[in-house]
Amino acid sequence: MELLETPEYQEAIAFWKEGRFWEVHEALEPLWRRLSGPERELTQGIILLAAALHKARTHPQGGWRNYQKALAHLEALPSVWAGVQIGHLVEEVRRALQTGLAYRPRFPS
């Protein structure tokens, strides 16, 4: 089964589309614990991007800190990994953070 086709990712992507970023983290964490290698790094990066968006609602600097942590997990991966367009996802979150969440980030896959 492809990573994005797992029930955890399907649920997380649905939450992302609804702007429920804390729930994205909650949906992916059990899967993240079972993964290893690049799939684990990708999932950790996505969890941190979701945490950045969640945190930015009340503490913009905390959002940027989580964004930077996410980049550390994602930077070694190719621009597309396991069906996720990583560069576009990072750009979507950066744009949302820069606009104070006035822009709603898409999950490009």
N, CA, C and O atoms as a MOPAC input file, in Angstrom:
PM7 MOZYME 1SCF
protein

 N      0.84200 1    -1.19100 1     0.00000 1
 C      0.00000 1     0.00000 1     0.00000 1
 C      0.87900 1     1.24400 1     0.00000 1
 O      1.86100 1     1.33400 1     0.73800 1
 N      0.50700 1     2.19200 1    -0.83800 1
 C      1.22800 1     3.46200 1    -0.88800 1
 C      0.97200 1     4.25600 1     0.40100 1
 O     -0.08700 1     4.14600 1     1.01900 1
 N      1.96000 1     5.04800 1     0.78100 1
 C      1.87800 1     5.80400 1     2.02700 1
 C      0.62900 1     6.68600 1     2.08800 1
 O     -0.07200 1     6.70000 1     3.09900 1
 N      0.35100 1     7.42200 1     1.00500 1
 C     -0.80300 1     8.32900 1     1.01000 1
 C     -2.13900 1     7.58900 1     0.99400 1
 O     -3.18600 1     8.18600 1     1.24400 1
 N     -2.10300 1     6.31500 1     0.70600 1
 C     -3.33600 1     5.53000 1     0.69200 1
 C     -3.63900 1     4.88700 1     2.03700 1
 O     -4.67900 1     4.24500 1     2.18800 1
 N     -2.76800 1     5.04100 1     3.00400 1
 C     -3.02700 1     4.47600 1     4.33000 1
 C     -4.20900 1     5.21100 1     4.96100 1
 O     -4.44900 1     6.37900 1     4.65700 1
 N     -4.93700 1     4.53800 1     5.82500 1
 C     -6.06000 1     5.22000 1     6.49900 1
 C     -5.61100 1     6.46800 1     7.26100 1
 O     -6.33400 1     7.46300 1     7.31600 1
 N     -4.42600 1     6.40900 1     7.84300 1
 C     -3.93200 1     7.56000 1     8.60300 1
 C     -3.72600 1     8.77700 1     7.70200 1
 O     -4.12200 1     9.88800 1     8.05300 1
 N     -3.11000 1     8.56300 1     6.55000 1
 C     -2.90200 1     9.69000 1     5.63500 1
 C     -4.21400 1    10.15800 1     5.03100 1
 O     -4.41200 1    11.36000 1     4.85700 1
 N     -5.09800 1     9.25500 1     4.71300 1
 C     -6.39000 1     9.66000 1     4.16300 1
 C     -7.13600 1    10.55600 1     5.15600 1
 O     -7.71700 1    11.57200 1     4.77600 1
 N     -7.11000 1    10.16600 1     6.41700 1
 C     -7.75200 1    10.97400 1     7.45300 1
 C     -7.02900 1    12.31600 1     7.61800 1
 O     -7.67100 1    13.36100 1     7.72000 1
 N     -5.69700 1    12.28100 1     7.64400 1
 C     -4.92000 1    13.50900 1     7.82400 1
 C     -5.15200 1    14.49500 1     6.68200 1
 O     -5.28700 1    15.69500 1     6.92200 1
 N     -5.19900 1    14.01100 1     5.45700 1
 C     -5.41600 1    14.89800 1     4.31200 1
 C     -6.81000 1    15.51300 1     4.37500 1
 O     -6.98600 1    16.68500 1     4.04400 1
 N     -7.79600 1    14.73200 1     4.79400 1
 C     -9.14900 1    15.28100 1     4.96100 1
 C     -9.14800 1    16.37700 1     6.02500 1
 O     -9.76000 1    17.42700 1     5.83100 1
 N     -8.47100 1    16.14300 1     7.14000 1
 C     -8.36800 1    17.16400 1     8.18000 1
 C     -7.64900 1    18.40500 1     7.64800 1
 O     -8.05900 1    19.53100 1     7.93100 1
 N     -6.57600 1    18.19600 1     6.87600 1
 C     -5.81300 1    19.33100 1     6.31600 1
 C     -6.74400 1    20.19700 1     5.47600 1
 O     -6.74600 1    21.42100 1     5.60800 1
 N     -7.52700 1    19.56800 1     4.61900 1
 C     -8.43800 1    20.31500 1     3.74400 1
 C     -9.45900 1    21.10800 1     4.54100 1
 O     -9.93700 1    22.14200 1     4.07400 1
 N     -9.80000 1    20.64300 1     5.73700 1
 C    -10.75200 1    21.34700 1     6.60400 1
 C    -10.07400 1    22.39700 1     7.48200 1
 O    -10.74700 1    23.13400 1     8.20300 1
 N     -8.73800 1    22.46600 1     7.42100 1
 C     -8.01900 1    23.41000 1     8.26900 1
 C     -7.89800 1    22.95100 1     9.70600 1
 O     -7.67200 1    23.76700 1    10.60100 1
 N     -8.04300 1    21.66800 1     9.94000 1
 C     -7.96800 1    21.09000 1    11.29000 1
 C     -6.56500 1    20.51200 1    11.48700 1
 O     -6.36300 1    19.29900 1    11.43600 1
 N     -5.61000 1    21.40200 1    11.71300 1
 C     -4.20800 1    21.02300 1    11.68900 1
 C     -3.76700 1    20.22800 1    12.90800 1
 O     -2.88100 1    19.38200 1    12.79400 1
 N     -4.35600 1    20.47400 1    14.06200 1
 C     -4.01400 1    19.65600 1    15.22800 1
 C     -4.42700 1    18.20300 1    14.97300 1
 O     -3.71300 1    17.27300 1    15.34800 1
 N     -5.57100 1    18.02200 1    14.33800 1
 C     -6.05400 1    16.68300 1    14.04000 1
 C     -5.17500 1    15.97000 1    13.01300 1
 O     -5.06500 1    14.74500 1    13.03700 1
 N     -4.54500 1    16.73700 1    12.10300 1
 C     -3.58500 1    16.14700 1    11.16200 1
 C     -2.47800 1    15.46400 1    11.95900 1
 O     -2.12900 1    14.31100 1    11.70400 1
 N     -1.94800 1    16.17900 1    12.90400 1
 C     -0.89900 1    15.63800 1    13.77300 1
 C     -1.38600 1    14.37800 1    14.48100 1
 O     -0.69000 1    13.36300 1    14.49300 1
 N     -2.55200 1    14.44000 1    15.05700 1
 C     -3.09800 1    13.30300 1    15.80300 1
 C     -3.31600 1    12.08500 1    14.90100 1
 O     -3.09000 1    10.95000 1    15.32100 1
 N     -3.75400 1    12.32300 1    13.66600 1
 C     -4.01200 1    11.21700 1    12.73200 1
 C     -2.71600 1    10.53500 1    12.29900 1
 O     -2.69000 1     9.31900 1    12.11100 1
 N     -1.65100 1    11.30300 1    12.14300 1
 C     -0.40400 1    10.75500 1    11.61000 1
 C      0.55200 1    10.20400 1    12.66300 1
 O      1.40000 1     9.37200 1    12.34200 1
 N      0.43500 1    10.64500 1    13.89500 1
 C      1.41500 1    10.23700 1    14.90100 1
 C      1.50700 1     8.71600 1    15.09400 1
 O      2.62100 1     8.19600 1    15.16500 1
 N      0.39700 1     7.98200 1    15.18200 1
 C      0.53500 1     6.52500 1    15.34800 1
 C      1.27200 1     5.87100 1    14.17200 1
 O      2.06900 1     4.95400 1    14.37100 1
 N      1.00900 1     6.33600 1    12.96200 1
 C      1.70700 1     5.81100 1    11.79600 1
 C      3.18300 1     6.18000 1    11.85400 1
 O      4.03900 1     5.33300 1    11.60100 1
 N      3.49000 1     7.41400 1    12.17800 1
 C      4.87200 1     7.88900 1    12.27200 1
 C      5.68700 1     7.00000 1    13.20300 1
 O      6.84500 1     6.69400 1    12.91500 1
 N      5.10000 1     6.59300 1    14.29600 1
 C      5.80400 1     5.74900 1    15.27300 1
 C      6.19900 1     4.39600 1    14.67600 1
 O      7.18300 1     3.79300 1    15.10500 1
 N      5.44100 1     3.91900 1    13.69500 1
 C      5.70300 1     2.61200 1    13.08400 1
 C      6.63300 1     2.69300 1    11.86900 1
 O      7.16500 1     1.67300 1    11.43100 1
 N      6.82900 1     3.87300 1    11.33400 1
 C      7.61700 1     4.03100 1    10.11500 1
 C      9.10800 1     4.13600 1    10.41900 1
 O      9.52100 1     4.33600 1    11.56100 1
 N      9.90200 1     3.99300 1     9.35400 1
 C     11.34300 1     4.20700 1     9.44900 1
 C     11.81600 1     4.82800 1     8.13700 1
 O     11.07200 1     4.88400 1     7.15800 1
 N     13.04200 1     5.28400 1     8.13400 1
 C     13.64700 1     5.81600 1     6.92500 1
 C     12.95900 1     7.05400 1     6.38300 1
 O     12.41300 1     7.85400 1     7.14400 1
 N     12.98600 1     7.21400 1     5.05100 1
 C     12.42300 1     8.41300 1     4.42700 1
 C     10.92800 1     8.60200 1     4.70600 1
 O     10.46100 1     9.73500 1     4.82100 1
 N     10.18500 1     7.51500 1     4.81300 1
 C      8.75000 1     7.65000 1     5.09900 1
 C      8.52800 1     8.26400 1     6.47900 1
 O      7.60300 1     9.05200 1     6.67600 1
 N      9.37700 1     7.89800 1     7.42400 1
 C      9.27800 1     8.48900 1     8.76800 1
 C      9.64100 1     9.97000 1     8.72500 1
 O      8.95900 1    10.79300 1     9.33700 1
 N     10.71700 1    10.31700 1     8.00200 1
 C     11.12600 1    11.72000 1     7.89400 1
 C     10.02500 1    12.54800 1     7.23000 1
 O      9.71200 1    13.64600 1     7.68900 1
 N      9.44700 1    12.03100 1     6.16600 1
 C      8.36500 1    12.73500 1     5.48600 1
 C      7.19500 1    12.96200 1     6.43300 1
 O      6.67100 1    14.07200 1     6.53100 1
 N      6.79600 1    11.92000 1     7.11900 1
 C      5.64700 1    12.01900 1     8.02100 1
 C      5.93900 1    12.97600 1     9.17000 1
 O      5.07200 1    13.76400 1     9.55000 1
 N      7.15000 1    12.92100 1     9.73000 1
 C      7.52500 1    13.86200 1    10.78900 1
 C      7.48800 1    15.29600 1    10.27100 1
 O      7.01800 1    16.19700 1    10.96500 1
 N      7.98000 1    15.50800 1     9.05900 1
 C      7.94100 1    16.84500 1     8.47600 1
 C      6.52400 1    17.34900 1     8.29600 1
 O      6.24000 1    18.51300 1     8.58000 1
 N      5.63800 1    16.49900 1     7.83200 1
 C      4.23400 1    16.89500 1     7.64300 1
 C      3.57500 1    17.17700 1     8.98700 1
 O      2.81900 1    18.13900 1     9.11900 1
 N      3.85800 1    16.34500 1     9.98200 1
 C      3.32900 1    16.59800 1    11.32500 1
 C      3.78700 1    17.97500 1    11.81000 1
 O      2.98700 1    18.73000 1    12.36300 1
 N      5.04000 1    18.30100 1    11.61300 1
 C      5.56000 1    19.59700 1    12.06300 1
 C      4.99200 1    20.75900 1    11.25800 1
 O      4.76900 1    21.83600 1    11.81200 1
 N      4.75400 1    20.56400 1     9.96600 1
 C      4.10800 1    21.62900 1     9.17900 1
 C      2.68500 1    21.87400 1     9.68800 1
 O      2.24800 1    23.01900 1     9.80500 1
 N      1.97500 1    20.79400 1     9.98800 1
 C      0.62500 1    20.94700 1    10.54400 1
 C      0.68900 1    21.63300 1    11.90800 1
 O     -0.13900 1    22.49100 1    12.21500 1
 N      1.67000 1    21.25500 1    12.71900 1
 C      1.84500 1    21.89800 1    14.02900 1
 C      2.17000 1    23.37800 1    13.86800 1
 O      1.72100 1    24.20100 1    14.66600 1
 N      2.94400 1    23.72300 1    12.84600 1
 C      3.26400 1    25.13000 1    12.58400 1
 C      1.99700 1    25.91900 1    12.30000 1
 O      1.81100 1    27.01800 1    12.82200 1
 N      1.12900 1    25.35600 1    11.47300 1
 C     -0.12200 1    26.04300 1    11.13600 1
 C     -1.03800 1    26.14600 1    12.35000 1
 O     -1.69200 1    27.17000 1    12.55100 1
 N     -1.08700 1    25.10900 1    13.14400 1
 C     -1.91000 1    25.13900 1    14.35700 1
 C     -1.37700 1    26.19300 1    15.33500 1
 O     -2.13600 1    27.01400 1    15.85000 1
 N     -0.08700 1    26.15800 1    15.57800 1
 C      0.53300 1    27.06800 1    16.54700 1
 C      0.43700 1    28.52400 1    16.08900 1
 O      0.28800 1    29.42600 1    16.91400 1
 N      0.52200 1    28.75200 1    14.78600 1
 C      0.50800 1    30.11900 1    14.25600 1
 C     -0.79700 1    30.84200 1    14.56800 1
 O     -0.84200 1    32.07200 1    14.55500 1
 N     -1.83700 1    30.10400 1    14.84400 1
 C     -3.12400 1    30.74700 1    15.17500 1
 C     -3.03200 1    31.56800 1    16.45200 1
 O     -3.71000 1    32.58700 1    16.58900 1
 N     -2.19900 1    31.13300 1    17.38300 1
 C     -2.09600 1    31.83800 1    18.66000 1
 C     -0.70900 1    32.41200 1    18.91700 1
 O     -0.54900 1    33.30800 1    19.74600 1
 N      0.28800 1    31.90100 1    18.21400 1
 C      1.65800 1    32.32700 1    18.46800 1
 C      2.46900 1    32.22600 1    17.16600 1
 O      3.09800 1    31.20000 1    16.90900 1
 N      2.45600 1    33.28200 1    16.34900 1
 C      3.12900 1    33.22500 1    15.05200 1
 C      4.58300 1    32.77200 1    15.10500 1
 O      5.01600 1    32.01100 1    14.24000 1
 N      5.34500 1    33.22100 1    16.09800 1
 C      6.74900 1    32.80700 1    16.18200 1
 C      6.86700 1    31.30500 1    16.40400 1
 O      7.77200 1    30.66600 1    15.86600 1
 N      5.96600 1    30.74300 1    17.18800 1
 C      5.95700 1    29.29800 1    17.39800 1
 C      5.65200 1    28.55500 1    16.11100 1
 O      6.17400 1    27.46500 1    15.87700 1
 N      4.81000 1    29.13900 1    15.28300 1
 C      4.52500 1    28.55100 1    13.97900 1
 C      5.76900 1    28.49600 1    13.12200 1
 O      6.04400 1    27.48100 1    12.48300 1
 N      6.52500 1    29.58200 1    13.10400 1
 C      7.75500 1    29.61100 1    12.31300 1
 C      8.80100 1    28.64300 1    12.85900 1
 O      9.55500 1    28.05100 1    12.08700 1
 N      8.85600 1    28.47600 1    14.17700 1
 C      9.81100 1    27.51300 1    14.75700 1
 C      9.48600 1    26.09400 1    14.29600 1
 O     10.38300 1    25.34700 1    13.90700 1
 N      8.20800 1    25.72000 1    14.33700 1
 C      7.82500 1    24.38800 1    13.87800 1
 C      8.07400 1    24.23700 1    12.38000 1
 O      8.44400 1    23.15700 1    11.92000 1
 N      7.87700 1    25.29400 1    11.62900 1
 C      8.16100 1    25.27600 1    10.18900 1
 C      9.63500 1    24.95100 1     9.95400 1
 O      9.96300 1    24.10800 1     9.11900 1
 N     10.51600 1    25.61600 1    10.68600 1
 C     11.95300 1    25.36600 1    10.54300 1
 C     12.31100 1    23.93400 1    10.93900 1
 O     13.14700 1    23.30500 1    10.28900 1
 N     11.69900 1    23.42200 1    11.98100 1
 C     11.93400 1    22.03300 1    12.37700 1
 C     11.49500 1    21.07900 1    11.27100 1
 O     12.16700 1    20.08300 1    11.00100 1
 N     10.37700 1    21.38100 1    10.63900 1
 C      9.87900 1    20.54600 1     9.54500 1
 C     10.87300 1    20.50900 1     8.39400 1
 O     11.12500 1    19.45100 1     7.81800 1
 N     11.43500 1    21.66300 1     8.06000 1
 C     12.39900 1    21.72900 1     6.95800 1
 C     13.58500 1    20.80900 1     7.20900 1
 O     14.10300 1    20.20000 1     6.27300 1
 N     14.01700 1    20.70200 1     8.45200 1
 C     15.14800 1    19.83600 1     8.77600 1
 C     14.84200 1    18.37600 1     8.44000 1
 O     15.74700 1    17.62300 1     8.07800 1
 N     13.59800 1    17.97600 1     8.55500 1
 C     13.21100 1    16.59800 1     8.23100 1
 C     12.98500 1    16.40300 1     6.73800 1
 O     13.16100 1    15.30000 1     6.22200 1
 N     12.60300 1    17.45000 1     6.05400 1
 C     12.21100 1    17.32100 1     4.64900 1
 C     13.33100 1    17.63100 1     3.66400 1
 O     13.26200 1    17.20600 1     2.51000 1
 N     14.35400 1    18.35500 1     4.08500 1
 C     15.36300 1    18.84600 1     3.15700 1
 C     16.16600 1    17.74900 1     2.46400 1
 O     16.64500 1    17.96800 1     1.35100 1
 N     16.32900 1    16.60100 1     3.06700 1
 C     17.12100 1    15.53500 1     2.45300 1
 C     16.30800 1    14.68400 1     1.47400 1
 O     16.86700 1    13.85700 1     0.75400 1
 N     15.01000 1    14.88700 1     1.45100 1
 C     14.14400 1    14.09400 1     0.57700 1
 C     14.06500 1    14.72800 1    -0.81000 1
 O     14.26000 1    15.93500 1    -0.95000 1
 N     13.78300 1    13.92600 1    -1.83100 1
 C     13.56800 1    14.50300 1    -3.16700 1
 C     12.33200 1    15.41000 1    -3.16800 1
 O     11.54100 1    15.38000 1    -2.22600 1
 N     12.17100 1    16.19600 1    -4.20100 1
 C     11.05500 1    17.15200 1    -4.24600 1
 C      9.69100 1    16.45800 1    -4.25200 1
 O      8.69300 1    17.04100 1    -3.83000 1
 N      9.65300 1    15.22100 1    -4.72800 1
 C      8.43200 1    14.41900 1    -4.65400 1
 C      8.81900 1    13.08700 1    -4.02900 1
 O      9.70500 1    12.39000 1    -4.52500 1
 N      8.14900 1    12.74000 1    -2.93900 1
 C      8.43300 1    11.48700 1    -2.26100 1
 C      7.11800 1    10.86300 1    -1.79600 1
 O      6.29100 1    11.53000 1    -1.17400 1
 N      6.93800 1     9.60600 1    -2.09700 1
 C      5.74700 1     8.86100 1    -1.67600 1
 C      4.46000 1     9.55500 1    -2.13000 1
 O      3.43200 1     9.47800 1    -1.45800 1
 N      4.53100 1    10.22700 1    -3.26900 1
 C      3.35400 1    10.89000 1    -3.80600 1
 C      3.10800 1    12.29500 1    -3.28000 1
 O      2.13900 1    12.94200 1    -3.67800 1
 N      3.96700 1    12.77400 1    -2.39500 1
 C      3.81400 1    14.11800 1    -1.82400 1
 C      4.75200 1    15.07500 1    -2.55300 1
 O      5.95300 1    14.82200 1    -2.65300 1
 N      4.20800 1    16.15400 1    -3.05200 1
 C      5.00400 1    17.21100 1    -3.67500 1
 C      5.55400 1    18.09600 1    -2.55400 1
 O      4.95800 1    19.10800 1    -2.18600 1
 N      6.69400 1    17.68800 1    -2.03200 1
 C      7.23200 1    18.30200 1    -0.81800 1
 C      7.50900 1    19.78500 1    -1.00200 1
 O      7.14900 1    20.59200 1    -0.14600 1
 N      8.13900 1    20.15000 1    -2.10000 1
 C      8.43400 1    21.56200 1    -2.32600 1
 C      7.18500 1    22.41700 1    -2.35300 1
 O      7.16700 1    23.51400 1    -1.79400 1
 N      6.15000 1    21.92800 1    -2.99100 1
 C      4.89000 1    22.68200 1    -3.03900 1
 C      4.23300 1    22.75300 1    -1.66600 1
 O      3.67400 1    23.78500 1    -1.29300 1
 N      4.30000 1    21.66100 1    -0.91900 1
 C      3.71200 1    21.65900 1     0.42000 1
 C      4.41500 1    22.66900 1     1.31800 1
 O      3.76400 1    23.43100 1     2.03300 1
 N      5.73400 1    22.67400 1     1.28000 1
 C      6.50000 1    23.63800 1     2.08200 1
 C      6.14300 1    25.06300 1     1.67900 1
 O      5.97300 1    25.93100 1     2.53600 1
 N      6.03000 1    25.30200 1     0.39100 1
 C      5.67600 1    26.64000 1    -0.09900 1
 C      4.26300 1    27.03400 1     0.34000 1
 O      4.03500 1    28.18500 1     0.71400 1
 N      3.33300 1    26.11300 1     0.30100 1
 C      1.96400 1    26.39300 1     0.74300 1
 C      1.95000 1    26.82900 1     2.21300 1
 O      1.28000 1    27.79700 1     2.57300 1
 N      2.68500 1    26.11500 1     3.04600 1
 C      2.71100 1    26.44400 1     4.47900 1
 C      3.43600 1    27.76700 1     4.70000 1
 O      2.99000 1    28.58900 1     5.50000 1
 N      4.54300 1    27.98000 1     4.00300 1
 C      5.26000 1    29.25700 1     4.13200 1
 C      4.34700 1    30.42800 1     3.78400 1
 O      4.30800 1    31.43500 1     4.49200 1
 N      3.62200 1    30.28100 1     2.69200 1
 C      2.70300 1    31.34600 1     2.26500 1
 C      1.62500 1    31.59600 1     3.32300 1
 O      1.30000 1    32.74500 1     3.62300 1
 N      1.08000 1    30.53100 1     3.87700 1
 C      0.05700 1    30.68400 1     4.91300 1
 C      0.61600 1    31.39300 1     6.13900 1
 O     -0.03100 1    32.27800 1     6.69800 1
 N      1.80500 1    31.00800 1     6.55200 1
 C      2.42100 1    31.64500 1     7.71400 1
 C      2.71500 1    33.11600 1     7.44600 1
 O      2.52700 1    33.95800 1     8.32400 1
 N      3.17700 1    33.42900 1     6.23800 1
 C      3.48900 1    34.82500 1     5.89900 1
 C      2.25100 1    35.70600 1     5.88200 1
 O      2.34600 1    36.90500 1     6.14300 1
 N      1.10100 1    35.13900 1     5.58200 1
 C     -0.12900 1    35.92400 1     5.51700 1
 C     -0.91700 1    35.89700 1     6.82100 1
 O     -2.05800 1    36.35700 1     6.87300 1
 N     -0.30800 1    35.35700 1     7.87100 1
 C     -1.03700 1    35.26200 1     9.13100 1
 C     -2.21800 1    34.32400 1     9.02600 1
 O     -3.23100 1    34.51400 1     9.70000 1
 N     -2.09500 1    33.31900 1     8.19000 1
 C     -3.10400 1    32.29000 1     7.91600 1
 C     -4.29800 1    32.82100 1     7.13000 1
 O     -5.34600 1    32.17800 1     7.08100 1
 N     -4.14200 1    34.00000 1     6.51100 1
 C     -5.20000 1    34.48800 1     5.62400 1
 C     -5.28000 1    33.60500 1     4.37700 1
 O     -6.34000 1    33.46700 1     3.76600 1
 N     -4.15600 1    33.01900 1     4.01500 1
 C     -4.11100 1    32.06800 1     2.90100 1
 C     -4.27600 1    30.66500 1     3.47100 1
 O     -3.60800 1    30.29600 1     4.43700 1
 N     -5.17000 1    29.88700 1     2.86700 1
 C     -5.40400 1    28.51000 1     3.32600 1
 C     -4.54000 1    27.55300 1     2.50500 1
 O     -4.75300 1    27.40700 1     1.30100 1
 N     -3.56800 1    26.90300 1     3.14500 1
 C     -2.64400 1    26.05400 1     2.39600 1
 C     -3.30600 1    24.75800 1     1.90500 1
 O     -4.07200 1    24.11400 1     2.62200 1
 N     -2.98600 1    24.41000 1     0.67600 1
 C     -3.46000 1    23.14900 1     0.10600 1
 C     -2.45000 1    22.06200 1     0.42200 1
 O     -1.28600 1    22.34500 1     0.70500 1
 N     -2.90400 1    20.81600 1     0.37100 1
 C     -2.00500 1    19.67200 1     0.52500 1
 C     -1.77800 1    19.09700 1    -0.86200 1
 O     -2.58800 1    18.30600 1    -1.34300 1
 N     -0.67700 1    19.48800 1    -1.51700 1
 C     -0.44500 1    19.02900 1    -2.89000 1
 C      0.10600 1    17.61100 1    -2.91800 1
 O      1.17700 1    17.33800 1    -2.37500 1
 N     -0.62100 1    16.73200 1    -3.54100 1
 C     -0.14600 1    15.34700 1    -3.66700 1
 C     -0.41700 1    14.86500 1    -5.06600 1
 O     -0.09900 1    13.72300 1    -5.39800 1

